[in-house]
Amino acid sequence: MIKVGIVGLGRMGMSHCAIVRAQTDADVIAVCEPSVFVASAVKKYAGIPFYKDYRKMIDSVDLDCVFITTPTRFHFEMVDYALDAGLHVFVEKPFCLNPEHGEYLVKKASTKGLVNQVGYHNRFIGTFREAKRIVAEGEIGDVYHVLGEAYGPVVLKESGKTWRSNTNEGGGCLYDYATHVVNLIGFVFEHPKSVSGTILQSVYSCDVDDTVFSTLHFKNGVFGRLSVNWSDETYRKMSTQLTIFGKRGKIIVDAQELKVYFRNTPNNVYEKGWNMRWVTDLSPEVGFYLRGEEYSAQIEYFFDCIKNLTNDNVNSFECAHTTDCVVNMLRTDGNMRKVA
């Protein structure tokens, strides 16, 4: 039985807690949450002991791994402490606000041989995984352009301040939304080497960006575009899409469907011209469904990595650190021409 501790019982912490407790080979045996109201409710109804200090939880409880689901500004110190305690770590995205901190944690986790994973759940969605395979096997030919998009209705009016409205805590469209798109581009194709013409625009927010637009520069002269807006009321919830142009085809993929065009017949799965596949055809079965198969799939994968001591996984600290470096480039470039 894998013994799990969770630090932070916000939306993602609660979600992970429910999924972990549904597993047959793992259980949550301690939680850390500064809100006494939330933590006491978990203790009362789920019987899980709670702590206010993550250090005390890690020092007092015999854990195998820890899930860290706090605002990003706390990630470095918490992950560092957990690694020093010899624990495998699953931490929510983005990984670190400071790329130097991320690089340090990548090296420490590798040196200690500990399993490490960041919660970029899109990597476990069947449509995106199939798009990655098609690109990797060259079925649409050499890629010459990539468009990454994400839209949703997070901020539709001026509102009070929370950590999500504070850049120093990992708030804003760039850290909350655009990180998903950048990481997904890196998964399906590759991470860009540089960026230019970045626009960080505030629509309703005072202190953070609500939209992110940028030109992405990949190796071999390939260009891409990033278009992200969390103040778009025409969407019910976050919608992420990639469009990939190749010399022999084109991919349009989101979390629900994969549309792919082939100039020629590539194999016995697809036909010449347009093809469509749905996420229900491409998603592996999971033991427990909550919010989407991908949320359970990433946790089941993390536990499998612990059992097999696989510390270089598909969603490792190293992968997320590369995303952090691109986000830092976007932040630096965008701050030169920020639009209010």
Phi and psi restraints in degrees (value plus and minus 20) as a CYANA .aco file:
   2 ILE   PHI    -102.8   -62.8
   2 ILE   PSI     102.9   142.9
   3 LYS   PHI    -114.6   -74.6
   3 LYS   PSI     100.8   140.8
   4 VAL   PHI    -134.4   -94.4
   4 VAL   PSI     118.3   158.3
   5 GLY   PHI    -136.3   -96.3
   5 GLY   PSI     123.3   163.3
   6 ILE   PHI    -140.5  -100.5
   6 ILE   PSI     109.7   149.7
   7 VAL   PHI    -128.5   -88.5
   7 VAL   PSI      90.2   130.2
   8 GLY   PHI      82.7   122.7
   8 GLY   PSI      97.3   137.3
   9 LEU   PHI    -136.9   -96.9
   9 LEU   PSI      29.0    69.0
  10 GLY   PHI    -102.3   -62.3
  10 GLY   PSI    -176.2  -136.2
  11 ARG   PHI     -78.5   -38.5
  11 ARG   PSI     -69.2   -29.2
  12 MET   PHI     -92.1   -52.1
  12 MET   PSI     -56.6   -16.6
  13 GLY   PHI     -82.1   -42.1
  13 GLY   PSI     -63.4   -23.4
  14 MET   PHI     -83.7   -43.7
  14 MET   PSI     -61.9   -21.9
  15 SER   PHI     -81.5   -41.5
  15 SER   PSI     -69.1   -29.1
  16 HIS   PHI     -83.3   -43.3
  16 HIS   PSI     -58.2   -18.2
  17 CYS   PHI     -80.4   -40.4
  17 CYS   PSI     -65.6   -25.6
  18 ALA   PHI     -83.5   -43.5
  18 ALA   PSI     -62.4   -22.4
  19 ILE   PHI     -87.7   -47.7
  19 ILE   PSI     -63.3   -23.3
  20 VAL   PHI     -81.9   -41.9
  20 VAL   PSI     -62.5   -22.5
  21 ARG   PHI     -89.0   -49.0
  21 ARG   PSI     -36.6     3.4
  22 ALA   PHI    -106.2   -66.2
  22 ALA   PSI     -28.9    11.1
  23 GLN   PHI     -97.1   -57.1
  23 GLN   PSI     131.4   171.4
  24 THR   PHI    -107.5   -67.5
  24 THR   PSI     -35.2     4.8
  25 ASP   PHI    -136.3   -96.3
  25 ASP   PSI      -6.1    33.9
  26 ALA   PHI    -173.8  -133.8
  26 ALA   PSI     138.9   178.9
  27 ASP   PHI    -176.5  -136.5
  27 ASP   PSI     132.7   172.7
  28 VAL   PHI    -106.8   -66.8
  28 VAL   PSI      99.4   139.4
  29 ILE   PHI    -132.1   -92.1
  29 ILE   PSI     -24.6    15.4
  30 ALA   PHI    -182.8  -142.8
  30 ALA   PSI     128.4   168.4
  31 VAL   PHI    -153.0  -113.0
  31 VAL   PSI     133.7   173.7
  32 CYS   PHI    -142.9  -102.9
  32 CYS   PSI     103.9   143.9
  33 GLU   PHI    -175.6  -135.6
  33 GLU   PSI     103.3   143.3
  34 PRO   PHI     -89.0   -49.0
  34 PRO   PSI     -43.1    -3.1
  35 SER   PHI     -99.3   -59.3
  35 SER   PSI      90.6   130.6
  36 VAL   PHI     -82.8   -42.8
  36 VAL   PSI     -56.2   -16.2
  37 PHE   PHI     -80.0   -40.0
  37 PHE   PSI     -68.4   -28.4
  38 VAL   PHI     -88.3   -48.3
  38 VAL   PSI     -69.0   -29.0
  39 ALA   PHI     -84.4   -44.4
  39 ALA   PSI     -59.8   -19.8
  40 SER   PHI     -87.0   -47.0
  40 SER   PSI     -52.6   -12.6
  41 ALA   PHI     -86.1   -46.1
  41 ALA   PSI     -60.9   -20.9
  42 VAL   PHI     -84.3   -44.3
  42 VAL   PSI     -60.9   -20.9
  43 LYS   PHI     -85.3   -45.3
  43 LYS   PSI     -62.3   -22.3
  44 LYS   PHI     -87.7   -47.7
  44 LYS   PSI     -66.1   -26.1
  45 TYR   PHI    -115.1   -75.1
  45 TYR   PSI     -41.2    -1.2
  46 ALA   PHI    -134.7   -94.7
  46 ALA   PSI     -30.2     9.8
  47 GLY   PHI      51.0    91.0
  47 GLY   PSI       6.3    46.3
  48 ILE   PHI    -121.2   -81.2
  48 ILE   PSI     103.8   143.8
  49 PRO   PHI     -80.9   -40.9
  49 PRO   PSI     124.9   164.9
  50 PHE   PHI    -146.5  -106.5
  50 PHE   PSI     134.1   174.1
  51 TYR   PHI    -149.6  -109.6
  51 TYR   PSI     131.6   171.6
  52 LYS   PHI    -109.6   -69.6
  52 LYS   PSI     -44.5    -4.5
  53 ASP   PHI    -133.5   -93.5
  53 ASP   PSI     101.6   141.6
  54 TYR   PHI     -84.6   -44.6
  54 TYR   PSI     -50.4   -10.4
  55 ARG   PHI     -85.1   -45.1
  55 ARG   PSI     -62.9   -22.9
  56 LYS   PHI     -84.5   -44.5
  56 LYS   PSI     -59.9   -19.9
  57 MET   PHI     -81.5   -41.5
  57 MET   PSI     -68.6   -28.6
  58 ILE   PHI     -84.1   -44.1
  58 ILE   PSI     -58.9   -18.9
  59 ASP   PHI     -95.0   -55.0
  59 ASP   PSI     -47.9    -7.9
  60 SER   PHI    -116.3   -76.3
  60 SER   PSI     -44.3    -4.3
  61 VAL   PHI    -131.0   -91.0
  61 VAL   PSI     120.1   160.1
  62 ASP   PHI    -100.4   -60.4
  62 ASP   PSI      70.1   110.1
  63 LEU   PHI    -124.5   -84.5
  63 LEU   PSI     134.1   174.1
  64 ASP   PHI    -118.8   -78.8
  64 ASP   PSI     -53.6   -13.6
  65 CYS   PHI    -172.9  -132.9
  65 CYS   PSI     146.6   186.6
  66 VAL   PHI    -156.6  -116.6
  66 VAL   PSI     121.4   161.4
  67 PHE   PHI    -124.1   -84.1
  67 PHE   PSI     103.8   143.8
  68 ILE   PHI    -130.3   -90.3
  68 ILE   PSI      93.4   133.4
  69 THR   PHI    -148.5  -108.5
  69 THR   PSI      27.2    67.2
  70 THR   PHI    -121.7   -81.7
  70 THR   PSI     151.4   191.4
  71 PRO   PHI     -73.0   -33.0
  71 PRO   PSI     128.1   168.1
  72 THR   PHI     -80.4   -40.4
  72 THR   PSI     -50.1   -10.1
  73 ARG   PHI     -84.4   -44.4
  73 ARG   PSI     -37.3     2.7
  74 PHE   PHI    -111.4   -71.4
  74 PHE   PSI     -30.2     9.8
  75 HIS   PHI     -78.2   -38.2
  75 HIS   PSI     -67.4   -27.4
  76 PHE   PHI     -77.5   -37.5
  76 PHE   PSI     -73.7   -33.7
  77 GLU   PHI     -85.8   -45.8
  77 GLU   PSI     -56.3   -16.3
  78 MET   PHI     -92.6   -52.6
  78 MET   PSI     -65.2   -25.2
  79 VAL   PHI     -83.4   -43.4
  79 VAL   PSI     -62.8   -22.8
  80 ASP   PHI     -78.8   -38.8
  80 ASP   PSI     -64.3   -24.3
  81 TYR   PHI     -85.5   -45.5
  81 TYR   PSI     -61.8   -21.8
  82 ALA   PHI     -85.4   -45.4
  82 ALA   PSI     -61.4   -21.4
  83 LEU   PHI     -84.1   -44.1
  83 LEU   PSI     -60.6   -20.6
  84 ASP   PHI     -81.7   -41.7
  84 ASP   PSI     -48.7    -8.7
  85 ALA   PHI    -104.1   -64.1
  85 ALA   PSI     -19.3    20.7
  86 GLY   PHI      58.5    98.5
  86 GLY   PSI       5.2    45.2
  87 LEU   PHI    -118.2   -78.2
  87 LEU   PSI     122.8   162.8
  88 HIS   PHI     -90.8   -50.8
  88 HIS   PSI     127.2   167.2
  89 VAL   PHI    -151.1  -111.1
  89 VAL   PSI     109.7   149.7
  90 PHE   PHI    -133.6   -93.6
  90 PHE   PSI     102.2   142.2
  91 VAL   PHI    -146.4  -106.4
  91 VAL   PSI     124.1   164.1
  92 GLU   PHI     -92.4   -52.4
  92 GLU   PSI     142.9   182.9
  93 LYS   PHI    -107.4   -67.4
  93 LYS   PSI     138.6   178.6
  94 PRO   PHI     -86.7   -46.7
  94 PRO   PSI     140.9   180.9
  95 PHE   PHI     -85.8   -45.8
  95 PHE   PSI     -86.3   -46.3
  96 CYS   PHI    -160.2  -120.2
  96 CYS   PSI     126.9   166.9
  97 LEU   PHI     -95.9   -55.9
  97 LEU   PSI     -50.5   -10.5
  98 ASN   PHI    -124.5   -84.5
  98 ASN   PSI      94.1   134.1
  99 PRO   PHI     -77.3   -37.3
  99 PRO   PSI     -49.0    -9.0
 100 GLU   PHI     -85.8   -45.8
 100 GLU   PSI     -56.9   -16.9
 101 HIS   PHI     -84.1   -44.1
 101 HIS   PSI     -62.6   -22.6
 102 GLY   PHI     -81.9   -41.9
 102 GLY   PSI     -63.3   -23.3
 103 GLU   PHI     -80.7   -40.7
 103 GLU   PSI     -60.4   -20.4
 104 TYR   PHI     -82.0   -42.0
 104 TYR   PSI     -64.7   -24.7
 105 LEU   PHI     -89.8   -49.8
 105 LEU   PSI     -55.4   -15.4
 106 VAL   PHI     -77.9   -37.9
 106 VAL   PSI     -67.6   -27.6
 107 LYS   PHI     -86.7   -46.7
 107 LYS   PSI     -61.0   -21.0
 108 LYS   PHI     -85.6   -45.6
 108 LYS   PSI     -64.7   -24.7
 109 ALA   PHI     -82.5   -42.5
 109 ALA   PSI     -59.9   -19.9
 110 SER   PHI     -86.6   -46.6
 110 SER   PSI     -64.8   -24.8
 111 THR   PHI     -81.1   -41.1
 111 THR   PSI     -59.3   -19.3
 112 LYS   PHI    -104.1   -64.1
 112 LYS   PSI     -28.5    11.5
 113 GLY   PHI      47.4    87.4
 113 GLY   PSI      14.1    54.1
 114 LEU   PHI    -120.8   -80.8
 114 LEU   PSI     123.0   163.0
 115 VAL   PHI     -88.0   -48.0
 115 VAL   PSI     114.0   154.0
 116 ASN   PHI    -159.4  -119.4
 116 ASN   PSI     116.6   156.6
 117 GLN   PHI    -170.5  -130.5
 117 GLN   PSI     126.2   166.2
 118 VAL   PHI    -138.7   -98.7
 118 VAL   PSI     125.0   165.0
 119 GLY   PHI    -100.1   -60.1
 119 GLY   PSI      30.9    70.9
 120 TYR   PHI    -105.5   -65.5
 120 TYR   PSI      66.8   106.8
 121 HIS   PHI     -89.3   -49.3
 121 HIS   PSI     -40.4    -0.4
 122 ASN   PHI     -80.0   -40.0
 122 ASN   PSI     -44.4    -4.4
 123 ARG   PHI     -87.5   -47.5
 123 ARG   PSI     -30.8     9.2
 124 PHE   PHI    -129.1   -89.1
 124 PHE   PSI      -8.5    31.5
 125 ILE   PHI    -109.9   -69.9
 125 ILE   PSI     110.1   150.1
 126 GLY   PHI     -77.9   -37.9
 126 GLY   PSI     -57.3   -17.3
 127 THR   PHI     -85.0   -45.0
 127 THR   PSI     -62.6   -22.6
 128 PHE   PHI     -90.0   -50.0
 128 PHE   PSI     -54.8   -14.8
 129 ARG   PHI     -87.6   -47.6
 129 ARG   PSI     -57.4   -17.4
 130 GLU   PHI     -89.8   -49.8
 130 GLU   PSI     -57.8   -17.8
 131 ALA   PHI     -80.9   -40.9
 131 ALA   PSI     -61.2   -21.2
 132 LYS   PHI     -80.1   -40.1
 132 LYS   PSI     -64.1   -24.1
 133 ARG   PHI     -82.3   -42.3
 133 ARG   PSI     -64.9   -24.9
 134 ILE   PHI     -80.0   -40.0
 134 ILE   PSI     -63.6   -23.6
 135 VAL   PHI     -86.8   -46.8
 135 VAL   PSI     -66.1   -26.1
 136 ALA   PHI     -83.1   -43.1
 136 ALA   PSI     -54.4   -14.4
 137 GLU   PHI    -108.7   -68.7
 137 GLU   PSI     -14.7    25.3
 138 GLY   PHI      50.8    90.8
 138 GLY   PSI       3.4    43.4
 139 GLU   PHI     -93.6   -53.6
 139 GLU   PSI     -40.5    -0.5
 140 ILE   PHI    -126.7   -86.7
 140 ILE   PSI      -6.0    34.0
 141 GLY   PHI      57.2    97.2
 141 GLY   PSI    -189.3  -149.3
 142 ASP   PHI     -85.1   -45.1
 142 ASP   PSI     110.7   150.7
 143 VAL   PHI     -96.9   -56.9
 143 VAL   PSI     113.6   153.6
 144 TYR   PHI    -142.3  -102.3
 144 TYR   PSI     -28.2    11.8
 145 HIS   PHI    -179.2  -139.2
 145 HIS   PSI     123.6   163.6
 146 VAL   PHI    -153.5  -113.5
 146 VAL   PSI     112.1   152.1
 147 LEU   PHI    -138.0   -98.0
 147 LEU   PSI     100.4   140.4
 148 GLY   PHI    -132.3   -92.3
 148 GLY   PSI     107.1   147.1
 149 GLU   PHI    -153.2  -113.2
 149 GLU   PSI     129.2   169.2
 150 ALA   PHI    -172.8  -132.8
 150 ALA   PSI     112.5   152.5
 151 TYR   PHI    -157.7  -117.7
 151 TYR   PSI     129.1   169.1
 152 GLY   PHI    -195.2  -155.2
 152 GLY   PSI     150.2   190.2
 153 PRO   PHI    -123.4   -83.4
 153 PRO   PSI      31.4    71.4
 154 VAL   PHI     -94.3   -54.3
 154 VAL   PSI     -70.7   -30.7
 155 VAL   PHI    -140.3  -100.3
 155 VAL   PSI      86.6   126.6
 156 LEU   PHI    -137.4   -97.4
 156 LEU   PSI     -15.4    24.6
 157 LYS   PHI    -183.1  -143.1
 157 LYS   PSI     144.3   184.3
 158 GLU   PHI     -87.0   -47.0
 158 GLU   PSI     113.4   153.4
 159 SER   PHI    -161.6  -121.6
 159 SER   PSI     155.9   195.9
 160 GLY   PHI     -87.8   -47.8
 160 GLY   PSI     147.8   187.8
 161 LYS   PHI    -110.7   -70.7
 161 LYS   PSI     113.8   153.8
 162 THR   PHI    -153.1  -113.1
 162 THR   PSI    -196.4  -156.4
 163 TRP   PHI     -83.3   -43.3
 163 TRP   PSI     -45.7    -5.7
 164 ARG   PHI     -91.2   -51.2
 164 ARG   PSI     -33.9     6.1
 165 SER   PHI    -123.7   -83.7
 165 SER   PSI      -3.3    36.7
 166 ASN   PHI    -144.6  -104.6
 166 ASN   PSI      93.2   133.2
 167 THR   PHI     -79.0   -39.0
 167 THR   PSI     -57.4   -17.4
 168 ASN   PHI     -88.0   -48.0
 168 ASN   PSI     -34.3     5.7
 169 GLU   PHI    -125.3   -85.3
 169 GLU   PSI     -15.1    24.9
 170 GLY   PHI      73.8   113.8
 170 GLY   PSI      -0.3    39.7
 171 GLY   PHI    -109.1   -69.1
 171 GLY   PSI     150.6   190.6
 172 GLY   PHI      82.8   122.8
 172 GLY   PSI     140.8   180.8
 173 CYS   PHI     -82.2   -42.2
 173 CYS   PSI     -57.2   -17.2
 174 LEU   PHI     -80.1   -40.1
 174 LEU   PSI     -69.7   -29.7
 175 TYR   PHI     -98.3   -58.3
 175 TYR   PSI     -53.4   -13.4
 176 ASP   PHI    -106.0   -66.0
 176 ASP   PSI     -64.1   -24.1
 177 TYR   PHI    -121.9   -81.9
 177 TYR   PSI     -73.1   -33.1
 178 ALA   PHI     -83.8   -43.8
 178 ALA   PSI     -49.2    -9.2
 179 THR   PHI     -78.6   -38.6
 179 THR   PSI     -59.1   -19.1
 180 HIS   PHI     -79.8   -39.8
 180 HIS   PSI     -64.2   -24.2
 181 VAL   PHI     -89.3   -49.3
 181 VAL   PSI     -64.8   -24.8
 182 VAL   PHI     -80.1   -40.1
 182 VAL   PSI     -65.6   -25.6
 183 ASN   PHI     -84.0   -44.0
 183 ASN   PSI     -58.2   -18.2
 184 LEU   PHI     -88.3   -48.3
 184 LEU   PSI     -60.0   -20.0
 185 ILE   PHI     -80.1   -40.1
 185 ILE   PSI     -62.3   -22.3
 186 GLY   PHI     -83.2   -43.2
 186 GLY   PSI     -51.6   -11.6
 187 PHE   PHI     -96.4   -56.4
 187 PHE   PSI     -70.3   -30.3
 188 VAL   PHI     -95.8   -55.8
 188 VAL   PSI     -56.5   -16.5
 189 PHE   PHI    -142.7  -102.7
 189 PHE   PSI    -108.8   -68.8
 190 GLU   PHI    -186.5  -146.5
 190 GLU   PSI     141.9   181.9
 191 HIS   PHI     -96.5   -56.5
 191 HIS   PSI     124.7   164.7
 192 PRO   PHI     -88.8   -48.8
 192 PRO   PSI     133.4   173.4
 193 LYS   PHI    -108.1   -68.1
 193 LYS   PSI     -45.7    -5.7
 194 SER   PHI    -177.1  -137.1
 194 SER   PSI     149.7   189.7
 195 VAL   PHI    -156.7  -116.7
 195 VAL   PSI     140.5   180.5
 196 SER   PHI    -173.9  -133.9
 196 SER   PSI     140.2   180.2
 197 GLY   PHI      41.6    81.6
 197 GLY   PSI       8.9    48.9
 198 THR   PHI     -91.2   -51.2
 198 THR   PSI     112.8   152.8
 199 ILE   PHI    -136.6   -96.6
 199 ILE   PSI     101.0   141.0
 200 LEU   PHI    -131.1   -91.1
 200 LEU   PSI      87.3   127.3
 201 GLN   PHI    -133.0   -93.0
 201 GLN   PSI     113.7   153.7
 202 SER   PHI    -115.8   -75.8
 202 SER   PSI     100.9   140.9
 203 VAL   PHI    -117.0   -77.0
 203 VAL   PSI     -74.7   -34.7
 204 TYR   PHI    -136.0   -96.0
 204 TYR   PSI     -49.7    -9.7
 205 SER   PHI     -94.0   -54.0
 205 SER   PSI     132.6   172.6
 206 CYS   PHI    -113.6   -73.6
 206 CYS   PSI     -57.6   -17.6
 207 ASP   PHI    -134.5   -94.5
 207 ASP   PSI     -25.6    14.4
 208 VAL   PHI    -154.0  -114.0
 208 VAL   PSI     149.1   189.1
 209 ASP   PHI    -103.6   -63.6
 209 ASP   PSI     124.0   164.0
 210 ASP   PHI    -127.0   -87.0
 210 ASP   PSI     -38.9     1.1
 211 THR   PHI    -156.0  -116.0
 211 THR   PSI     132.0   172.0
 212 VAL   PHI    -157.4  -117.4
 212 VAL   PSI     103.5   143.5
 213 PHE   PHI    -151.5  -111.5
 213 PHE   PSI     117.0   157.0
 214 SER   PHI    -180.9  -140.9
 214 SER   PSI     137.6   177.6
 215 THR   PHI    -117.5   -77.5
 215 THR   PSI     111.6   151.6
 216 LEU   PHI    -126.0   -86.0
 216 LEU   PSI     116.6   156.6
 217 HIS   PHI    -134.8   -94.8
 217 HIS   PSI      97.6   137.6
 218 PHE   PHI    -123.1   -83.1
 218 PHE   PSI     155.3   195.3
 219 LYS   PHI     -90.1   -50.1
 219 LYS   PSI     143.0   183.0
 220 ASN   PHI      43.0    83.0
 220 ASN   PSI       5.1    45.1
 221 GLY   PHI      56.2    96.2
 221 GLY   PSI      -7.3    32.7
 222 VAL   PHI    -100.0   -60.0
 222 VAL   PSI     116.9   156.9
 223 PHE   PHI    -134.4   -94.4
 223 PHE   PSI     138.2   178.2
 224 GLY   PHI    -167.4  -127.4
 224 GLY   PSI     151.1   191.1
 225 ARG   PHI    -149.8  -109.8
 225 ARG   PSI     123.0   163.0
 226 LEU   PHI    -137.0   -97.0
 226 LEU   PSI     106.6   146.6
 227 SER   PHI    -156.5  -116.5
 227 SER   PSI      89.7   129.7
 228 VAL   PHI    -155.3  -115.3
 228 VAL   PSI     115.3   155.3
 229 ASN   PHI    -169.8  -129.8
 229 ASN   PSI      95.4   135.4
 230 TRP   PHI    -120.2   -80.2
 230 TRP   PSI      -4.4    35.6
 231 SER   PHI    -138.2   -98.2
 231 SER   PSI      18.0    58.0
 232 ASP   PHI    -128.7   -88.7
 232 ASP   PSI      83.2   123.2
 233 GLU   PHI     -96.1   -56.1
 233 GLU   PSI     -23.9    16.1
 234 THR   PHI     -97.6   -57.6
 234 THR   PSI     -24.0    16.0
 235 TYR   PHI    -131.9   -91.9
 235 TYR   PSI     119.8   159.8
 236 ARG   PHI     -95.0   -55.0
 236 ARG   PSI     -56.5   -16.5
 237 LYS   PHI    -170.5  -130.5
 237 LYS   PSI     158.1   198.1
 238 MET   PHI     -78.5   -38.5
 238 MET   PSI     112.6   152.6
 239 SER   PHI    -147.8  -107.8
 239 SER   PSI     102.4   142.4
 240 THR   PHI    -136.1   -96.1
 240 THR   PSI     113.5   153.5
 241 GLN   PHI    -162.4  -122.4
 241 GLN   PSI     121.7   161.7
 242 LEU   PHI    -136.9   -96.9
 242 LEU   PSI     119.1   159.1
 243 THR   PHI    -142.1  -102.1
 243 THR   PSI     102.1   142.1
 244 ILE   PHI    -141.7  -101.7
 244 ILE   PSI     102.1   142.1
 245 PHE   PHI    -120.6   -80.6
 245 PHE   PSI     103.6   143.6
 246 GLY   PHI    -140.4  -100.4
 246 GLY   PSI     145.5   185.5
 247 LYS   PHI     -88.9   -48.9
 247 LYS   PSI     -38.3     1.7
 248 ARG   PHI    -143.4  -103.4
 248 ARG   PSI      -4.5    35.5
 249 GLY   PHI     151.3   191.3
 249 GLY   PSI    -195.6  -155.6
 250 LYS   PHI    -170.7  -130.7
 250 LYS   PSI     122.0   162.0
 251 ILE   PHI    -140.5  -100.5
 251 ILE   PSI     112.9   152.9
 252 ILE   PHI    -143.9  -103.9
 252 ILE   PSI      95.8   135.8
 253 VAL   PHI    -158.6  -118.6
 253 VAL   PSI     117.4   157.4
 254 ASP   PHI    -156.1  -116.1
 254 ASP   PSI    -186.5  -146.5
 255 ALA   PHI     -93.6   -53.6
 255 ALA   PSI     -32.8     7.2
 256 GLN   PHI    -126.6   -86.6
 256 GLN   PSI     -56.5   -16.5
 257 GLU   PHI    -164.8  -124.8
 257 GLU   PSI     135.3   175.3
 258 LEU   PHI    -140.0  -100.0
 258 LEU   PSI      98.5   138.5
 259 LYS   PHI    -131.8   -91.8
 259 LYS   PSI     106.0   146.0
 260 VAL   PHI    -156.9  -116.9
 260 VAL   PSI     115.0   155.0
 261 TYR   PHI    -131.5   -91.5
 261 TYR   PSI     111.4   151.4
 262 PHE   PHI    -138.6   -98.6
 262 PHE   PSI     111.7   151.7
 263 ARG   PHI     -87.4   -47.4
 263 ARG   PSI     -56.4   -16.4
 264 ASN   PHI    -146.1  -106.1
 264 ASN   PSI     146.4   186.4
 265 THR   PHI     -91.4   -51.4
 265 THR   PSI      96.7   136.7
 266 PRO   PHI    -104.5   -64.5
 266 PRO   PSI     -56.1   -16.1
 267 ASN   PHI    -185.1  -145.1
 267 ASN   PSI    -190.0  -150.0
 268 ASN   PHI    -106.1   -66.1
 268 ASN   PSI     -16.1    23.9
 269 VAL   PHI    -114.2   -74.2
 269 VAL   PSI     -59.5   -19.5
 270 TYR   PHI    -136.1   -96.1
 270 TYR   PSI     137.9   177.9
 271 GLU   PHI    -129.7   -89.7
 271 GLU   PSI     144.4   184.4
 272 LYS   PHI     -81.4   -41.4
 272 LYS   PSI     120.8   160.8
 273 GLY   PHI      72.8   112.8
 273 GLY   PSI    -174.1  -134.1
 274 TRP   PHI    -102.0   -62.0
 274 TRP   PSI     119.5   159.5
 275 ASN   PHI    -152.6  -112.6
 275 ASN   PSI     130.8   170.8
 276 MET   PHI    -155.4  -115.4
 276 MET   PSI     115.8   155.8
 277 ARG   PHI    -153.7  -113.7
 277 ARG   PSI     126.4   166.4
 278 TRP   PHI    -123.1   -83.1
 278 TRP   PSI     137.1   177.1
 279 VAL   PHI     -81.8   -41.8
 279 VAL   PSI     -50.5   -10.5
 280 THR   PHI     -85.5   -45.5
 280 THR   PSI     -44.0    -4.0
 281 ASP   PHI    -103.9   -63.9
 281 ASP   PSI     -37.2     2.8
 282 LEU   PHI    -136.4   -96.4
 282 LEU   PSI     -25.6    14.4
 283 SER   PHI    -111.3   -71.3
 283 SER   PSI     113.5   153.5
 284 PRO   PHI     -92.1   -52.1
 284 PRO   PSI     136.0   176.0
 285 GLU   PHI     -92.2   -52.2
 285 GLU   PSI     124.4   164.4
 286 VAL   PHI    -143.8  -103.8
 286 VAL   PSI     140.5   180.5
 287 GLY   PHI     -96.2   -56.2
 287 GLY   PSI     -40.7    -0.7
 288 PHE   PHI    -170.3  -130.3
 288 PHE   PSI     111.6   151.6
 289 TYR   PHI    -124.2   -84.2
 289 TYR   PSI     105.8   145.8
 290 LEU   PHI    -170.8  -130.8
 290 LEU   PSI      93.2   133.2
 291 ARG   PHI      54.2    94.2
 291 ARG   PSI     -39.4     0.6
 292 GLY   PHI     134.7   174.7
 292 GLY   PSI     127.6   167.6
 293 GLU   PHI     -77.0   -37.0
 293 GLU   PSI     -51.6   -11.6
 294 GLU   PHI     -83.3   -43.3
 294 GLU   PSI     -49.8    -9.8
 295 TYR   PHI     -91.1   -51.1
 295 TYR   PSI     -58.2   -18.2
 296 SER   PHI     -94.3   -54.3
 296 SER   PSI     -58.7   -18.7
 297 ALA   PHI     -79.9   -39.9
 297 ALA   PSI     -61.1   -21.1
 298 GLN   PHI     -88.0   -48.0
 298 GLN   PSI     -54.1   -14.1
 299 ILE   PHI     -95.2   -55.2
 299 ILE   PSI     -61.0   -21.0
 300 GLU   PHI     -80.9   -40.9
 300 GLU   PSI     -59.4   -19.4
 301 TYR   PHI     -84.2   -44.2
 301 TYR   PSI     -62.8   -22.8
 302 PHE   PHI     -79.1   -39.1
 302 PHE   PSI     -64.9   -24.9
 303 PHE   PHI     -86.9   -46.9
 303 PHE   PSI     -57.4   -17.4
 304 ASP   PHI     -81.8   -41.8
 304 ASP   PSI     -59.7   -19.7
 305 CYS   PHI     -84.2   -44.2
 305 CYS   PSI     -57.1   -17.1
 306 ILE   PHI     -84.7   -44.7
 306 ILE   PSI     -64.7   -24.7
 307 LYS   PHI     -81.8   -41.8
 307 LYS   PSI     -58.1   -18.1
 308 ASN   PHI    -116.9   -76.9
 308 ASN   PSI     -18.2    21.8
 309 LEU   PHI      31.3    71.3
 309 LEU   PSI      27.8    67.8
 310 THR   PHI    -116.1   -76.1
 310 THR   PSI      83.2   123.2
 311 ASN   PHI    -120.4   -80.4
 311 ASN   PSI     -12.8    27.2
 312 ASP   PHI    -142.0  -102.0
 312 ASP   PSI      56.5    96.5
 313 ASN   PHI    -120.0   -80.0
 313 ASN   PSI    -199.1  -159.1
 314 VAL   PHI     -87.2   -47.2
 314 VAL   PSI     -37.2     2.8
 315 ASN   PHI    -148.4  -108.4
 315 ASN   PSI      19.6    59.6
 316 SER   PHI     -91.9   -51.9
 316 SER   PSI     148.4   188.4
 317 PHE   PHI     -73.5   -33.5
 317 PHE   PSI     -60.5   -20.5
 318 GLU   PHI     -81.7   -41.7
 318 GLU   PSI     -63.7   -23.7
 319 CYS   PHI     -81.2   -41.2
 319 CYS   PSI     -66.0   -26.0
 320 ALA   PHI     -88.4   -48.4
 320 ALA   PSI     -52.3   -12.3
 321 HIS   PHI     -84.1   -44.1
 321 HIS   PSI     -59.1   -19.1
 322 THR   PHI     -81.4   -41.4
 322 THR   PSI     -61.7   -21.7
 323 THR   PHI     -80.5   -40.5
 323 THR   PSI     -64.3   -24.3
 324 ASP   PHI     -77.2   -37.2
 324 ASP   PSI     -59.6   -19.6
 325 CYS   PHI     -85.3   -45.3
 325 CYS   PSI     -59.9   -19.9
 326 VAL   PHI     -86.6   -46.6
 326 VAL   PSI     -62.7   -22.7
 327 VAL   PHI     -81.3   -41.3
 327 VAL   PSI     -58.9   -18.9
 328 ASN   PHI     -83.5   -43.5
 328 ASN   PSI     -57.9   -17.9
 329 MET   PHI     -83.5   -43.5
 329 MET   PSI     -62.0   -22.0
 330 LEU   PHI     -83.0   -43.0
 330 LEU   PSI     -63.4   -23.4
 331 ARG   PHI     -81.9   -41.9
 331 ARG   PSI     -67.6   -27.6
 332 THR   PHI     -83.7   -43.7
 332 THR   PSI     -65.9   -25.9
 333 ASP   PHI     -86.9   -46.9
 333 ASP   PSI     -61.5   -21.5
 334 GLY   PHI     -89.6   -49.6
 334 GLY   PSI     -51.9   -11.9
 335 ASN   PHI     -86.3   -46.3
 335 ASN   PSI     -37.5     2.5
 336 MET   PHI     -96.5   -56.5
 336 MET   PSI     -37.8     2.2
 337 ARG   PHI    -162.6  -122.6
 337 ARG   PSI      16.0    56.0
 338 LYS   PHI     -79.8   -39.8
 338 LYS   PSI     116.4   156.4
 339 VAL   PHI    -128.6   -88.6
 339 VAL   PSI     107.8   147.8
